[in-house]
Amino acid sequence: MAVEQEKRYVHVESKFQEGRLLLSIKNSKPSGTSSYRQTSKKDKIKHGRGIRSVRKVAEKYGGELLLKDQGEHFEAALLLNGITKLE
Protein backbone atom coordinates (compact mmCIF):
# COMPACT_ATOMS: atom_id res chain seq x y z
CA MET A 1 0.00 0.00 0.00
CA ALA A 2 1.38 3.42 -0.97
CA VAL A 3 0.33 7.03 -0.55
CA GLU A 4 -1.20 8.47 -3.72
CA GLN A 5 1.39 10.46 -5.67
CA GLU A 6 -0.39 13.82 -5.26
CA LYS A 7 -0.70 13.33 -1.48
CA ARG A 8 2.97 12.53 -0.84
CA TYR A 9 5.11 15.06 0.99
CA VAL A 10 8.19 15.59 3.10
CA HIS A 11 8.47 18.76 5.21
CA VAL A 12 11.86 19.61 6.72
CA GLU A 13 12.63 22.40 9.19
CA SER A 14 15.94 23.21 10.84
CA LYS A 15 16.88 25.46 13.74
CA PHE A 16 20.36 26.26 14.99
CA GLN A 17 21.12 27.98 18.27
CA GLU A 18 24.22 28.03 20.46
CA GLY A 19 25.80 24.85 19.11
CA ARG A 20 22.56 22.89 18.97
CA LEU A 21 20.91 21.80 15.73
CA LEU A 22 17.29 20.65 15.61
CA LEU A 23 15.94 18.98 12.48
CA SER A 24 12.20 18.31 12.26
CA ILE A 25 10.84 16.12 9.48
CA LYS A 26 7.26 15.19 8.60
CA ASN A 27 6.76 12.51 5.98
CA SER A 28 3.49 11.20 4.53
CA LYS A 29 2.73 7.49 4.86
CA PRO A 30 -0.22 5.17 4.42
CA SER A 31 -2.40 5.32 7.53
CA GLY A 32 -2.38 2.13 9.52
CA THR A 33 1.29 1.45 8.83
CA SER A 34 4.29 2.19 11.00
CA SER A 35 6.87 3.18 8.39
CA TYR A 36 9.69 4.14 10.73
CA ARG A 37 9.91 0.69 12.34
CA GLN A 38 10.22 -1.37 9.20
CA THR A 39 10.50 -0.47 5.54
CA SER A 40 7.48 -1.07 3.33
CA LYS A 41 9.73 -1.39 0.27
CA LYS A 42 9.88 -4.74 -1.52
CA ASP A 43 13.69 -4.81 -1.47
CA LYS A 44 14.25 -4.91 2.30
CA ILE A 45 18.00 -5.47 1.91
CA LYS A 46 18.61 -2.07 0.29
CA HIS A 47 16.06 -0.17 2.41
CA GLY A 48 15.28 0.31 6.08
CA ARG A 49 18.71 1.28 7.42
CA GLY A 50 18.12 5.02 7.71
CA ILE A 51 16.76 5.22 11.23
CA ARG A 52 19.61 3.12 12.59
CA SER A 53 22.14 5.42 10.92
CA VAL A 54 20.44 8.56 12.23
CA ARG A 55 20.39 7.13 15.77
CA LYS A 56 24.16 6.59 15.55
CA VAL A 57 24.67 10.21 14.48
CA ALA A 58 22.49 11.40 17.39
CA GLU A 59 24.59 9.34 19.82
CA LYS A 60 27.83 10.67 18.34
CA TYR A 61 26.73 14.27 18.95
CA GLY A 62 25.16 13.70 22.36
CA GLY A 63 21.72 14.23 20.93
CA GLU A 64 18.47 12.42 20.56
CA LEU A 65 16.13 11.09 17.88
CA LEU A 66 12.40 11.13 18.57
CA LEU A 67 9.88 9.40 16.31
CA LYS A 68 6.09 9.72 16.33
CA ASP A 69 3.49 7.95 14.24
CA GLN A 70 0.70 10.46 13.55
CA GLY A 71 -1.54 8.26 11.41
CA GLU A 72 -1.18 9.64 7.88
CA HIS A 73 2.34 10.95 8.49
CA PHE A 74 5.24 10.33 10.79
CA GLU A 75 7.43 12.86 12.49
CA ALA A 76 11.11 12.68 13.29
CA ALA A 77 12.95 15.19 15.45
CA LEU A 78 16.73 15.03 15.60
CA LEU A 79 18.66 17.10 18.12
CA LEU A 80 22.44 17.35 17.80
CA ASN A 81 24.72 19.09 20.30
CA GLY A 82 28.19 20.62 19.87
CA ILE A 83 27.64 21.64 16.27
CA THR A 84 29.76 24.43 14.81
CA LYS A 85 27.83 26.71 12.51
CA LEU A 86 29.22 26.63 8.99
CA GLU A 87 29.07 29.84 6.99
One Martini backbone bead per residue (centre of mass of N, CA, C, O) as a GRO file, in nm:
protein
   87
    1MET     BB    1   0.096   0.036   0.023
    2ALA     BB    2   0.035   0.371  -0.100
    3VAL     BB    3   0.072   0.690  -0.153
    4GLU     BB    4  -0.051   0.914  -0.327
    5GLN     BB    5   0.123   1.118  -0.520
    6GLU     BB    6  -0.040   1.396  -0.445
    7LYS     BB    7   0.003   1.319  -0.111
    8ARG     BB    8   0.297   1.356  -0.105
    9TYR     BB    9   0.545   1.428   0.164
   10VAL     BB   10   0.815   1.659   0.276
   11HIS     BB   11   0.906   1.813   0.583
   12VAL     BB   12   1.162   2.063   0.657
   13GLU     BB   13   1.330   2.165   0.958
   14SER     BB   14   1.557   2.421   1.093
   15LYS     BB   15   1.763   2.473   1.394
   16PHE     BB   16   1.998   2.719   1.530
   17GLN     BB   17   2.158   2.713   1.868
   18GLU     BB   18   2.425   2.715   2.049
   19GLY     BB   19   2.527   2.424   1.914
   20ARG     BB   20   2.229   2.353   1.818
   21LEU     BB   21   2.051   2.102   1.629
   22LEU     BB   22   1.726   2.107   1.466
   23LEU     BB   23   1.537   1.844   1.318
   24SER     BB   24   1.232   1.848   1.123
   25ILE     BB   25   1.016   1.571   1.016
   26LYS     BB   26   0.764   1.520   0.761
   27ASN     BB   27   0.595   1.212   0.652
   28SER     BB   28   0.426   1.045   0.446
   29LYS     BB   29   0.170   0.781   0.494
   30PRO     BB   30   0.011   0.511   0.541
   31SER     BB   31  -0.243   0.435   0.708
   32GLY     BB   32  -0.165   0.176   0.948
   33THR     BB   33   0.135   0.233   0.944
   34SER     BB   34   0.497   0.179   1.046
   35SER     BB   35   0.758   0.309   0.880
   36TYR     BB   36   0.997   0.344   1.106
   37ARG     BB   37   1.033   0.026   1.173
   38GLN     BB   38   0.961  -0.066   0.870
   39THR     BB   39   0.988  -0.134   0.563
   40SER     BB   40   0.776  -0.124   0.255
   41LYS     BB   41   0.973  -0.233   0.077
   42LYS     BB   42   1.063  -0.496  -0.116
   43ASP     BB   43   1.373  -0.417  -0.074
   44LYS     BB   44   1.507  -0.484   0.239
   45ILE     BB   45   1.818  -0.462   0.194
   46LYS     BB   46   1.822  -0.148   0.071
   47HIS     BB   47   1.625  -0.095   0.313
   48GLY     BB   48   1.593   0.036   0.655
   49ARG     BB   49   1.872   0.205   0.771
   50GLY     BB   50   1.826   0.507   0.854
   51ILE     BB   51   1.755   0.511   1.158
   52ARG     BB   52   2.013   0.382   1.260
   53SER     BB   53   2.203   0.605   1.151
   54VAL     BB   54   2.074   0.845   1.304
   55ARG     BB   55   2.122   0.737   1.589
   56LYS     BB   56   2.433   0.743   1.569
   57VAL     BB   57   2.455   1.047   1.532
   58ALA     BB   58   2.318   1.130   1.793
   59GLU     BB   59   2.524   0.993   1.980
   60LYS     BB   60   2.781   1.140   1.880
   61TYR     BB   61   2.621   1.437   1.959
   62GLY     BB   62   2.445   1.414   2.221
   63GLY     BB   63   2.159   1.326   2.132
   64GLU     BB   64   1.831   1.293   1.964
   65LEU     BB   65   1.564   1.061   1.867
   66LEU     BB   66   1.232   1.129   1.754
   67LEU     BB   67   0.929   0.930   1.717
   68LYS     BB   68   0.609   0.969   1.528
   69ASP     BB   69   0.288   0.845   1.492
   70GLN     BB   70   0.020   1.027   1.290
   71GLY     BB   71  -0.091   0.816   1.071
   72GLU     BB   72  -0.043   0.997   0.777
   73HIS     BB   73   0.222   1.055   0.950
   74PHE     BB   74   0.562   1.119   1.026
   75GLU     BB   75   0.788   1.202   1.297
   76ALA     BB   76   1.109   1.373   1.315
   77ALA     BB   77   1.353   1.438   1.578
   78LEU     BB   78   1.674   1.606   1.567
   79LEU     BB   79   1.933   1.629   1.812
   80LEU     BB   80   2.229   1.834   1.815
   81ASN     BB   81   2.546   1.866   1.965
   82GLY     BB   82   2.827   2.057   1.904
   83ILE     BB   83   2.775   2.259   1.670
   84THR     BB   84   2.921   2.414   1.397
   85LYS     BB   85   2.883   2.687   1.225
   86LEU     BB   86   2.837   2.723   0.886
   87GLU     BB   87   2.938   2.979   0.622
   0.00000   0.00000   0.00000
